[in-house]
Amino acid sequence: MKTLLVYSGFSFSVAFIIILHAVHVHKQFYSTVVHLTTSKLSHVLLVNTSFVTLILLGQFLRWLFLGELRVREVEKTHEQTFYFVATTCLALTIFREHITAHVVAMFVVCLLTKIFHWLAQSRQEYIEQIDHADAANRWEFYRLMLLLFFLGFVDVGMSHHHVAHLMQSGPSVRLLLALEFLVLAVTCCTTMLRLLLHVVDGRRQHRWENKDQYKFYLEILSDLLQCVLYIGFFGMILYFYGVPIHLIRELFLTLRSFKKTISDFLRYRKLTACLDERFPNATEEEVQADATCIICYDDMVDAKNCLVVTSFIEIVSNLGWNATASVPSATARI
C-alpha cells in the first residue's frame, strides 16, 4: 500500500507539471487541450494518471465495503484476474479492428467490476461459515449487501448501455462487454439471494431444513440463465466473426455445471422417492436407546429412517446431502 501511495503521488505530480507546462506555453484552453491529446508523452502520462486514479478508487471502495481482505480472497482474485486478462487478450484478436483506447478503458472498468464480484462471492461464502449474531458480523453483512446492490446497479446499467449500442450500431466488440455484464448481473443476484437465505436461516430458532432446497433451486436457475447467455452470445459471435475460442471453455464449464446440477436433482428425487422403502423406521425403543443423531447431533424425537448398522443414522431430507446421495459421516454412497 505504501508503494502505491508513493507511485500515486509521483504520477499526480508529473501530470500536474505536464498540464501546467502546457498552459504556460499555449495560454489558451483549446490549444492546451490539443497539445495534451496529441503529444505522445503527455498522452502516456495522463493515461497513467487515470489508471492510478482508478486503482485508488478501487482501493477506497474495497475499504468501504469489504475492509481488510483475507489471504484466500486475495489469492483467488489474483488467479481469476490473470485468467480474465489472458482470455480478454485472446478475445480481442477477433475484434482487432475495433480496438481503441476507449475499448481498452471499458475492459479495464469491466475487470474492476469483476474483481469486486469475485470478492463479494468469497466474502459471502465466508459469512455463511461464521456466527451472524455477532454485531461485527452483522455490520459486515450490511456492507456486503450495499456492495451487491451497487454492483447490481452497475451491471444492469452497463448491460443496458452496451445492448442499446449493439441494437443501434450493429455487432462489435461490445458483444463481449454485454455478455460479461449480463453474466455478472446473474451472479450478483445469485450471491445476494444466497446471502438473504443465510440471514433468514439465522433468524430462525431451529434449523431451516428447506434452506438447502432453495439454494439448490437457485443454483439450477443461475446455471440455466448463464447457459442461455453463453449459448446466445456464442452463436452471435460465431455468425458474425467466427469461432470465439475464448468462450469455448466458459461454455463447456457452464454446461457441465448445469448438467451436474440437474443430475444431482434427479438423483435426489429418486432417492427420496424410495427412502421409506429402502430404510426401515426406527422403533421408539431404538430412539430412546440412542436418541442423538451422529450427523447433526440433534435429538431425534420422532422415529426416523435408519440404517441397520451398529448405530443408526438419521437421514435428513435436504438437498445439501441427498443431492449427492451421500451423508457426511458415511463411508459409502446411499
Disulfide bonds with the S-S distance in Angstrom:
none
